């Protein structure tokens, strides 16, 4: 991200900090949104987990529930 913007890593972190977030948090948000789309298309929870870059279903399910307020299985095929 920093290379693409021709900035230092610290500069990118500082920019995100100004709005109360971090690059890691924004990347995770993007991955969760991508997983939500996959689930809504009928993909399995495990497929959406791995296709969105999460390593294990347990941490994915916890992050999904924390962000959206319900389990990923409730989104599947909606």
Secondary structure, DSSP 8 states (H G I E B T S, - for coil): -HHHHT--HHHHHHHHHHTT--HHHHHHHHHHHHHHHHHHTT--HHHHHHHTT-S-HHHHHHHHHHHHSS-GGGTTT-
